[in-house]
């Protein structure tokens, strides 16, 4: 690591003020991605501002037709919430299968979404469920939030405070995990709300999470695994690395979509 100053923010306003005063400063949530990046010297912040003590960022609230999750709520807390398991089983399953116990008990939903790793699980849930990212200054629709690999609509001094998920009729998430990291080599989240179906794919695209519109159209007509069995995904624009080729990931997208629909 390089040298940096460390402080704990007592509130979101304090953290935003500190970020505005030093454009080289960074905030830390659970640290499951940020700390390894610091250790590898891939980032050199002048200051690290810890959100762990900031008030109002932890918790899950249930309202009519909506579930709101505070940005500093851990994956383990999301997975353990009975209301989420009942209303959004796809989100509950997703949170329960992120990383390992250590990651699930330290990592946070806000940290994951702010980082927007192209293989992270949460972006697929946010995009498929048409969630809203709430920050210290505005509300951002899921379709506008994700803008590419590790890139979001957030301003440098903007902080996620919560995520609002609408309750849908059916939801499910299935992923093909890397056996070591448990990151998704391909993950597919399917959500059905009336006649509207949204399908989001993570782990496969070079530019991060994306919607599979061909599958959405097919499933809107017939919400069955057979409806997407014949979809041929192009490998163009998909990741190809030591774990899997673009062609293999293209094949996995169809397979994982079928499994997600069956699970839903």
C-alpha positions in Angstrom: 0.0 0.0 0.0 0.9 3.6 -0.4 0.6 6.1 2.5 -2.8 7.7 3.0 -4.8 9.4 5.8 -7.7 7.5 7.3 -10.9 8.9 8.9 -14.4 7.7 9.8 -17.3 9.8 8.6 -20.1 10.3 11.2 -22.6 11.1 8.5 -23.0 11.0 4.7 -22.7 14.8 4.7 -19.3 14.5 6.4 -18.1 12.0 3.8 -19.4 14.1 0.9 -17.7 17.2 2.4 -14.4 15.3 2.7 -14.6 14.0 -0.8 -15.3 17.5 -2.1 -12.3 18.9 -0.3 -9.9 16.4 -1.7 -10.5 14.9 -5.2 -7.9 12.2 -4.6 -9.8 10.9 -1.5 -11.9 7.7 -1.7 -14.6 6.2 0.5 -14.5 2.7 1.8 -17.6 0.6 2.5 -17.0 -3.1 3.2 -13.6 -3.0 1.6 -13.8 -6.4 -0.1 -12.6 -4.9 -3.4 -11.0 -1.7 -2.3 -8.5 -3.2 0.2 -7.1 -5.7 -2.3 -6.7 -2.9 -4.8 -4.8 -0.9 -2.2 -2.6 -3.8 -1.4 -1.8 -4.3 -5.1 -1.0 -0.6 -5.4 -3.5 -0.2 -8.2 -5.0 2.8 -6.5 -3.3 5.6 -4.7 -5.8 7.7 -2.7 -4.6 10.6 -0.6 -7.2 9.8 2.0 -9.6 7.0 2.8 -12.9 7.8 4.4 -14.7 5.0 6.2 -18.5 4.9 5.9 -18.9 2.2 8.6 -19.8 4.9 11.2 -22.1 7.0 9.0 -25.6 7.1 10.3 -28.6 5.9 8.3 -26.9 3.6 5.8 -27.7 0.2 7.3 -31.1 -1.5 7.3 -33.9 -3.0 5.3 -37.4 -1.5 5.1 -40.5 -3.1 3.7 -43.3 -1.0 2.2 -46.2 -1.7 -0.1 -44.7 -2.8 -3.4 -41.1 -1.9 -2.5 -38.1 -3.0 -0.4 -35.4 -0.4 0.4 -31.9 -1.6 1.4 -29.4 0.8 3.0 -26.1 1.1 1.1 -24.0 -0.3 4.0 -26.2 -3.3 4.6 -24.1 -6.5 4.2 -24.8 -9.3 1.8 -25.4 -11.6 4.8 -28.1 -9.3 6.1 -29.9 -9.3 2.7 -29.7 -13.1 2.5 -31.1 -13.5 6.0 -34.1 -11.1 5.6 -37.3 -13.2 5.6 -39.2 -10.5 3.8 -36.8 -10.4 0.9 -36.8 -14.2 0.7 -40.6 -14.1 0.4 -41.0 -11.1 -1.9 -37.8 -11.2 -4.0 -36.4 -14.8 -3.8 -34.0 -14.1 -6.6 -32.3 -11.3 -4.7 -32.2 -13.4 -1.5 -30.5 -16.3 -3.3 -28.1 -14.0 -5.1 -26.9 -12.4 -1.8 -26.5 -15.8 -0.1 -24.2 -17.0 -2.9 -21.8 -14.1 -3.1 -18.2 -15.1 -2.3 -17.8 -16.8 1.1 -18.9 -16.2 4.7 -16.2 -13.6 5.2 -17.2 -11.6 2.1 -20.9 -11.9 2.8 -20.5 -10.6 6.4 -18.2 -7.6 5.4 -19.2 -6.7 1.8 -22.1 -4.3 1.2 -24.6 -3.7 -1.5 -23.7 -0.1 -1.9 -20.0 -0.9 -2.2 -20.6 -3.5 -4.8 -22.8 -1.2 -6.9 -20.4 1.8 -6.6 -17.5 -0.4 -7.8 -19.5 -2.1 -10.6 -17.2 -5.0 -11.2 -18.2 -6.6 -14.5 -18.5 -10.0 -12.7 -20.3 -8.8 -9.6 -23.8 -10.3 -8.9 -25.7 -7.3 -7.6 -25.7 -5.3 -10.8 -27.8 -8.1 -12.5 -30.4 -7.9 -9.8 -30.6 -4.1 -9.9 -30.9 -4.0 -13.7 -33.4 -6.9 -14.0 -35.6 -5.7 -11.1 -35.5 -2.1 -12.5 -34.3 -0.8 -9.1 -33.5 2.8 -8.2 -30.1 3.8 -6.9 -30.6 6.5 -4.2 -27.7 8.8 -3.5 -27.0 11.8 -1.3 -28.4 14.1 -4.0 -30.6 12.2 -6.5 -32.4 9.0 -7.6 -30.9 7.1 -10.6 -32.8 4.5 -12.6 -31.1 1.2 -13.1 -31.0 1.6 -16.9 -29.1 4.9 -16.5 -26.8 3.9 -13.7 -24.5 1.2 -15.3 -22.3 2.8 -17.9 -19.6 0.3 -18.6 -16.8 -1.7 -16.8 -16.2 -0.2 -13.4 -18.1 2.9 -14.6 -21.4 4.3 -13.3 -23.4 7.5 -13.4 -22.1 8.5 -9.9 -20.2 11.8 -9.7 -16.7 11.6 -7.9 -18.1 13.0 -4.7 -21.5 11.3 -4.8 -22.4 8.5 -2.4 -25.0 5.8 -2.6 -27.3 5.8 0.4 -29.9 3.1 -0.5 -31.3 0.9 -3.2 -35.0 0.7 -3.8 -36.3 -2.6 -5.3 -39.9 -2.9 -6.6 -41.5 -6.2 -5.6 -42.2 -8.3 -8.7 -44.3 -11.4 -9.5 -41.4 -13.7 -10.0 -37.6 -13.5 -9.8 -34.6 -15.8 -9.9 -30.9 -15.7 -10.2 -28.5 -18.4 -11.5 -24.8 -18.1 -12.0 -21.9 -20.2 -13.2 -19.3 -19.3 -10.6 -15.6 -19.2 -10.9 -14.7 -22.1 -8.5 -12.1 -20.0 -6.6 -13.4 -16.5 -6.4 -17.2 -17.3 -6.7 -17.5 -14.4 -9.0 -19.9 -15.0 -11.9 -18.3 -16.2 -15.1 -21.9 -15.8 -16.3 -24.9 -14.9 -14.1 -28.5 -14.3 -15.2 -31.2 -12.6 -13.2 -34.8 -12.9 -14.5 -37.7 -10.8 -13.2 -41.4 -10.9 -14.2 -43.8 -8.1 -13.4 -47.1 -8.7 -15.1 -46.5 -8.8 -18.8 -43.0 -7.2 -18.5 -40.0 -9.5 -18.2 -36.4 -8.2 -17.7 -33.3 -10.3 -18.1 -29.9 -9.1 -17.0 -26.6 -10.8 -17.6 -23.4 -10.3 -15.5 -19.9 -11.8 -15.8 -20.1 -12.1 -19.5 -19.9 -8.7 -21.1 -16.7 -6.7 -21.7 -18.7 -3.6 -20.7 -20.3 -5.1 -17.6 -23.9 -6.0 -16.9 -26.4 -5.9 -19.8 -30.0 -6.7 -20.6 -30.8 -9.7 -22.9 -33.6 -8.1 -24.9 -34.2 -11.1 -27.2 -34.9 -13.3 -24.1 -37.1 -10.6 -22.6 -39.2 -10.5 -25.7 -39.5 -14.3 -25.9 -40.4 -14.6 -22.2 -43.0 -11.9 -22.4 -44.9 -14.1 -24.7 -44.2 -17.4 -22.9 -42.5 -17.5 -19.5 -41.0 -20.9 -19.9 -37.5 -22.3 -20.3 -38.4 -23.6 -23.7 -39.1 -20.0 -24.9 -35.4 -19.1 -24.6 -33.9 -22.5 -25.5 -33.3 -21.6 -29.1 -31.7 -18.2 -28.4 -28.2 -17.9 -29.9 -26.1 -15.3 -28.2 -23.3 -13.7 -30.3 -19.8 -13.9 -28.7 -19.0 -10.5 -30.0 -18.4 -8.1 -27.1 -18.2 -10.9 -24.5 -15.2 -11.7 -22.2 -12.6 -14.2 -23.2 -10.0 -15.1 -20.7 -8.2 -18.1 -19.0 -11.5 -19.1 -17.4 -13.7 -19.3 -20.5 -13.8 -18.2 -24.1 -16.4 -15.7 -25.4 -18.0 -18.5 -27.3 -18.4 -20.6 -24.2 -19.8 -17.6 -22.3 -22.3 -17.1 -25.1 -23.5 -20.7 -24.7 -23.7 -20.3 -20.9 -25.9 -17.2 -21.2 -28.6 -19.3 -22.8 -28.2 -22.2 -20.4 -28.2 -19.9 -17.3 -31.3 -18.1 -18.6 -33.2 -21.3 -19.0 -32.2 -22.3 -15.5 -33.2 -18.9 -14.1 -36.6 -19.1 -15.7 -37.1 -22.6 -14.4 -36.1 -21.5 -10.9 -38.5 -18.6 -11.1 
